[in-house]
Amino acid sequence: MQDSRLHFYKMSGSGNDFIIVDNRGGVVDEGNLSQWIASICRRKLSVGADGVILLEASERADFKWRFFNADGGEAEMCGNGGRCAARLAYLKGIAGPRLSFETKSGVIRAEVIGGRVKLEMPDPTAPELDYPLKVKEETFTVSSITVGVPHVVTWVTDLKTSPVFRMGQAIRSHQRYAPAGTNVNFVEQLDDGAFAIRTYERGVEDETLACGTGSVATALIAAAKGMAASPTVLHTRGGEAIKVYFERSGDDFRSVFLEGEARVIYEGRLWNNDQ
């Protein structure tokens, strides 16, 4: 009897965790895909994850990816997820250590260096710096930029006590960023010039242990404000230090790369409990 249980990998990129499926053979049922993804991302009731990544065949690159947030919605880019996808593709022999893969944001390059991955990011928009945003009768000074997906960055003096969930949720759905909403990063500059960061992620609808695009957005905005240079080091809530590399000319950034670890946690087979 053929085993119909779905083979998957669980990976973590700096604390962002993902379910990854090699879907080059079309093993994932496209019917009710968003609902299925949301169900398997539910912690305690299924595998649990911040998102799902499907690796698929590509005529333009080593492979194509489709990335879905935990709510089942498809997103253009995820830095930490991209690093996990690149390392798994290398480990499975889909690609060599220097590889490229197709995303909704274009073809992305990556390099696998042991357990770490250096990932090219989409060209960002010009940052919008230090504008007032009124949220729940409070006015915040924020900056914003799009790095494949939109991000807001606000600076705080005490990151540990910052109301990341409450204010992140409010800013995420602010009318200024309607209808799609935005990711929200709370950042504290450290004495050594590095940054500590906490992120409320759109689609997950909660704080995560790390956010790759959020780290990139923060580094670029910090550089635009004269607070950082390449490479910029950011310390995530998950405990890892992420590096962001870039070249800058005025408000224009290019050759943006994100580097951090990408860990395989386990592999398994997902049961269909309706059978």
C-alpha positions as CSV (number, residue, x, y, z in Angstrom):
1,M,0.0,0.0,0.0
2,Q,1.4,3.4,-1.0
3,D,2.1,5.8,1.8
4,S,0.0,8.9,1.0
5,R,1.3,10.9,4.0
6,L,3.0,14.2,2.9
7,H,6.7,14.3,3.5
8,F,7.9,17.7,4.9
9,Y,10.9,19.4,6.6
10,K,10.7,21.7,9.6
11,M,13.4,24.5,9.5
12,S,14.3,27.6,11.4
13,G,15.9,30.7,10.1
14,S,17.1,32.7,13.2
15,G,14.0,31.7,15.1
16,N,11.4,32.0,12.2
17,D,10.1,28.5,11.7
18,F,8.8,27.0,8.5
19,I,7.2,23.9,7.0
20,I,8.9,23.1,3.7
21,V,7.7,20.7,1.1
22,D,9.5,19.5,-2.1
23,N,6.6,20.1,-4.4
24,R,8.4,19.6,-7.7
25,G,6.3,16.6,-8.4
26,G,3.0,18.3,-7.5
27,V,2.4,16.4,-4.3
28,V,0.5,19.2,-2.6
29,D,-3.3,19.3,-3.3
30,E,-4.1,22.8,-4.7
31,G,-7.7,22.5,-3.5
32,N,-8.4,24.7,-0.4
33,L,-4.6,25.4,-0.3
34,S,-4.8,28.5,1.9
35,Q,-7.1,26.8,4.4
36,W,-4.8,23.7,4.5
37,I,-1.8,25.9,5.1
38,A,-3.5,27.8,7.9
39,S,-4.4,24.5,9.5
40,I,-1.0,22.9,9.5
41,C,0.6,26.1,10.8
42,R,-1.6,26.1,14.0
43,R,0.6,25.4,16.9
44,K,-0.5,22.6,19.3
45,L,-3.0,21.3,16.8
46,S,-0.6,20.5,13.9
47,V,3.0,20.9,13.0
48,G,2.9,24.7,13.8
49,A,5.0,27.3,11.9
50,D,5.3,30.9,10.9
51,G,4.8,29.9,7.3
52,V,4.9,27.2,4.6
53,I,7.3,27.0,1.6
54,L,6.7,25.0,-1.5
55,L,9.8,24.2,-3.6
56,E,8.8,23.8,-7.3
57,A,10.4,23.4,-10.7
58,S,11.6,26.5,-12.6
59,E,12.8,27.2,-16.1
60,R,14.5,30.4,-15.0
61,A,16.5,29.3,-11.9
62,D,17.5,26.2,-9.9
63,F,14.0,26.1,-8.4
64,K,10.9,28.2,-7.8
65,W,9.4,28.9,-4.4
66,R,5.9,29.8,-3.2
67,F,5.8,31.3,0.3
68,F,2.7,31.4,2.5
69,N,2.2,33.1,5.8
70,A,0.7,31.2,8.7
71,D,-2.8,32.6,7.9
72,G,-2.6,31.0,4.4
73,G,-2.0,34.1,2.5
74,E,0.7,34.1,-0.2
75,A,3.5,36.7,0.2
76,E,6.2,37.9,-2.2
77,M,9.2,37.5,-0.1
78,C,10.5,36.3,3.3
79,G,14.2,36.7,4.1
80,N,14.5,34.0,6.7
81,G,12.3,31.6,4.8
82,G,14.4,32.3,1.7
83,R,17.5,31.3,3.5
84,C,15.9,28.0,4.7
85,A,14.7,27.2,1.2
86,A,18.2,27.8,-0.2
87,R,19.9,25.5,2.4
88,L,17.4,22.7,2.0
89,A,17.7,22.9,-1.8
90,Y,21.5,22.5,-1.4
91,L,21.2,19.6,1.1
92,K,18.7,17.8,-1.2
93,G,20.9,18.2,-4.3
94,I,18.5,20.5,-6.1
95,A,21.1,23.2,-6.4
96,G,24.8,23.8,-5.6
97,P,26.1,26.1,-2.8
98,R,25.7,29.1,-5.1
99,L,22.2,29.1,-6.4
100,S,19.2,31.1,-7.5
101,F,15.5,30.7,-7.1
102,E,12.4,32.2,-8.6
103,T,10.1,34.3,-6.4
104,K,7.2,36.7,-6.9
105,S,9.8,39.5,-6.4
106,G,12.0,38.1,-9.1
107,V,15.0,35.7,-9.3
108,I,17.0,35.7,-6.0
109,R,20.6,34.6,-5.5
110,A,21.9,32.9,-2.5
111,E,25.1,31.3,-1.2
112,V,25.1,28.4,1.4
113,I,28.1,28.6,3.8
114,G,27.9,25.7,6.1
115,G,24.9,26.2,8.3
116,R,24.5,29.9,7.3
117,V,23.1,31.3,4.1
118,K,23.8,34.7,2.5
119,L,20.6,35.7,0.6
120,E,20.1,38.4,-2.0
121,M,17.1,40.6,-1.3
122,P,14.8,42.4,-3.8
123,D,15.7,46.0,-4.6
124,P,14.1,48.2,-1.9
125,T,12.0,51.3,-2.4
126,A,13.4,54.6,-1.2
127,P,12.8,54.9,2.5
128,E,10.3,57.4,3.9
129,L,11.9,58.8,7.1
130,D,10.7,60.1,10.4
131,Y,7.0,61.0,9.8
132,P,4.3,61.2,12.5
133,L,1.8,58.4,12.8
134,K,-1.2,58.7,15.2
135,V,-2.2,55.4,16.7
136,K,-4.8,55.1,19.5
137,E,-4.4,58.7,20.6
138,E,-0.6,58.4,20.6
139,T,1.7,59.8,18.0
140,F,4.7,57.8,17.0
141,T,7.6,58.9,14.8
142,V,8.1,56.1,12.3
143,S,9.9,55.3,9.0
144,S,8.9,52.9,6.3
145,I,10.4,51.0,3.3
146,T,9.4,48.1,1.1
147,V,11.9,45.2,0.8
148,G,9.8,42.8,-1.2
149,V,7.1,43.4,1.5
150,P,6.3,46.6,3.4
151,H,7.8,47.5,6.8
152,V,7.5,50.2,9.4
153,V,10.4,50.9,11.7
154,T,10.1,52.8,15.0
155,W,13.0,53.5,17.5
156,V,12.5,52.8,21.2
157,T,14.7,53.3,24.3
158,D,13.8,50.1,26.1
159,L,13.0,47.2,23.7
160,K,12.3,44.7,26.5
161,T,9.3,46.7,27.8
162,S,7.9,47.9,24.4
163,P,4.3,47.0,23.7
164,V,5.2,45.1,20.6
165,F,2.0,43.1,20.2
166,R,-0.4,45.9,21.1
167,M,1.1,48.6,19.1
168,G,2.4,46.4,16.4
169,Q,-1.2,45.1,15.8
170,A,-2.5,48.7,15.7
171,I,0.1,50.0,13.3
172,R,-0.1,46.9,11.1
173,S,-3.7,47.7,10.3
174,H,-3.5,51.5,10.2
175,Q,-5.4,53.1,7.4
176,R,-2.2,54.6,6.0
177,Y,-1.1,51.1,5.0
178,A,-4.4,49.8,3.8
179,P,-5.5,47.6,2.3
180,A,-2.7,45.1,2.6
181,G,-1.2,46.4,5.9
182,T,2.4,46.4,7.0
183,N,5.0,44.6,9.2
184,V,6.1,46.6,12.2
185,N,9.6,46.7,13.7
186,F,10.6,48.0,17.1
187,V,14.3,48.8,17.3
188,E,16.8,49.8,20.0
189,Q,20.4,51.0,19.2
190,L,23.0,49.3,21.3
191,D,26.2,50.7,22.7
192,D,28.4,48.8,20.2
193,G,26.5,50.3,17.2
194,A,24.5,47.1,16.6
195,F,20.7,47.0,16.9
196,A,18.2,44.9,18.9
197,I,15.0,44.3,17.0
198,R,11.5,42.8,17.7
199,T,8.9,42.4,14.9
200,Y,5.2,42.1,14.6
201,E,4.6,40.2,11.4
202,R,1.7,40.7,9.1
203,G,0.2,37.3,8.2
204,V,1.4,35.7,11.3
205,E,-0.5,38.4,13.3
206,D,1.9,38.1,16.2
207,E,5.4,38.8,17.2
208,T,8.0,36.4,15.8
209,L,11.4,35.4,17.1
210,A,13.0,37.0,14.0
211,C,12.1,38.6,10.7
212,G,14.6,38.7,7.8
213,T,12.9,41.4,5.7
214,G,12.3,43.4,8.9
215,S,16.0,43.2,9.8
216,V,16.9,44.4,6.3
217,A,14.4,47.2,6.4
218,T,15.8,48.3,9.8
219,A,19.4,48.3,8.5
220,L,18.6,50.3,5.4
221,I,16.6,52.9,7.3
222,A,19.3,53.2,10.0
223,A,21.8,53.7,7.2
224,A,19.6,56.4,5.6
225,K,19.5,58.1,9.0
226,G,23.3,58.0,9.3
227,M,23.1,55.5,12.1
228,A,24.6,52.4,10.4
229,A,27.0,51.2,7.7
230,S,27.4,47.9,5.9
231,P,27.4,45.3,7.3
232,T,24.9,46.1,9.9
233,V,24.4,43.6,12.8
234,L,20.9,43.1,14.3
235,H,20.2,41.0,17.4
236,T,16.8,39.2,17.1
237,R,14.5,38.1,19.9
238,G,15.5,34.5,19.1
239,G,19.0,35.3,20.1
240,E,20.9,35.2,16.8
241,A,22.9,38.0,15.3
242,I,21.8,38.7,11.7
243,K,24.0,40.6,9.2
244,V,22.8,42.9,6.5
245,Y,25.1,44.0,3.6
246,F,24.3,46.7,1.1
247,E,25.7,49.4,-1.2
248,R,24.3,52.9,-0.9
249,S,24.1,55.9,-3.2
250,G,21.9,58.6,-1.5
251,D,18.5,57.1,-0.9
252,D,19.2,54.3,-3.4
253,F,20.3,50.9,-2.0
254,R,21.5,48.0,-4.1
255,S,23.3,44.7,-3.7
256,V,21.4,44.0,-0.5
257,F,22.1,40.7,1.2
258,L,20.9,39.1,4.4
259,E,23.1,36.5,6.2
260,G,22.2,34.2,9.1
261,E,21.7,30.6,10.1
262,A,19.3,28.2,8.5
263,R,18.7,25.1,10.6
264,V,17.0,21.8,9.7
265,I,15.1,20.8,12.8
266,Y,13.4,17.6,11.7
267,E,11.6,15.9,8.8
268,G,8.4,13.9,9.0
269,R,5.2,12.8,7.3
270,L,2.0,14.7,7.7
271,W,-1.1,12.5,8.3
272,N,-4.4,13.3,6.7
273,N,-6.7,12.7,9.7
274,D,-9.8,12.8,7.6
275,Q,-8.9,9.5,6.0
